Amino acid sequence: MQWQDAHGQIMPSAAVCKAVTDQSKSHNLDGAGLLKHHEEEPLVLWAFQPGRGIDGSARSVPSLTHEEFVAVTRTWVGAGLPCPTR
């Protein structure tokens, strides 16, 4: 899964990180709020068990489990939400 901008272009990691950590665009979520969002948000949880598409085919899932995703988020938050430079 890759993030795309409004024009369908794949966003680089630095841009995704900047968007996620910009509290003016993330409903004022700080690190603790982002962690809680990743732990509990129904749409985030759905991404890890998306079921089948309308045509009956299995939807793809992330390359890590939800538990791994939360653990990585916890580490990132603990490090102060650093973003890559590019």
C-alpha positions in Angstrom: 0.0 0.0 0.0 1.3 3.4 -0.9 -0.1 6.9 -0.2 -1.1 9.0 -3.1 -1.6 12.7 -3.5 -4.8 14.3 -4.9 -3.5 13.7 -8.4 -2.8 10.0 -7.9 0.9 10.4 -7.6 2.8 8.2 -5.1 4.0 10.3 -2.2 7.5 10.0 -1.0 8.0 8.8 2.6 9.0 12.3 3.8 5.8 13.8 2.5 3.6 11.1 4.0 5.4 11.6 7.4 4.9 15.3 7.2 1.2 14.9 6.4 0.7 12.4 9.3 2.5 14.5 11.8 1.0 17.9 10.8 -1.5 18.3 13.6 -3.4 20.9 11.5 -4.2 18.1 9.1 -4.5 15.2 11.5 -7.3 16.4 13.8 -4.7 17.6 16.3 -3.3 14.1 16.9 -0.1 14.2 18.7 2.1 11.1 19.1 -0.1 9.6 21.8 -3.2 10.3 19.6 -1.6 8.7 16.5 -0.7 5.6 18.5 -4.3 5.4 19.8 -5.6 5.9 16.3 -3.4 3.1 14.9 -4.4 0.8 17.8 -8.2 1.4 17.7 -9.5 3.2 14.6 -12.0 0.9 12.8 -10.7 1.8 9.3 -7.1 1.1 10.4 -8.2 -2.3 11.9 -10.2 -3.0 8.7 -7.0 -2.6 6.6 -5.6 -5.7 8.3 -8.7 -7.8 7.7 -10.3 -6.3 4.6 -12.2 -9.3 3.5 -13.2 -9.7 -0.2 -13.8 -7.2 -2.9 -17.1 -6.8 -4.7 -16.0 -9.3 -7.3 -15.2 -11.9 -4.6 -11.5 -11.7 -4.8 -9.4 -11.4 -1.6 -8.2 -7.8 -0.9 -4.5 -7.3 -0.3 -3.3 -6.8 3.3 -0.3 -4.9 4.6 3.0 -6.8 4.8 3.0 -6.7 8.6 0.4 -7.6 11.2 -1.6 -5.0 13.1 0.3 -5.9 16.2 3.6 -5.2 14.4 2.3 -2.0 13.0 1.3 -0.8 16.5 4.7 -1.8 17.8 6.5 0.2 15.1 4.2 3.1 15.7 5.0 3.0 19.4 8.8 3.0 18.7 8.3 5.9 16.2 6.3 7.9 18.8 8.9 7.1 21.5 11.6 8.5 19.2 9.8 11.8 18.8 8.1 11.2 15.4 11.1 11.7 13.3 10.6 12.1 9.5 12.9 11.2 6.7 14.4 14.1 4.8 13.3 12.8 1.4 
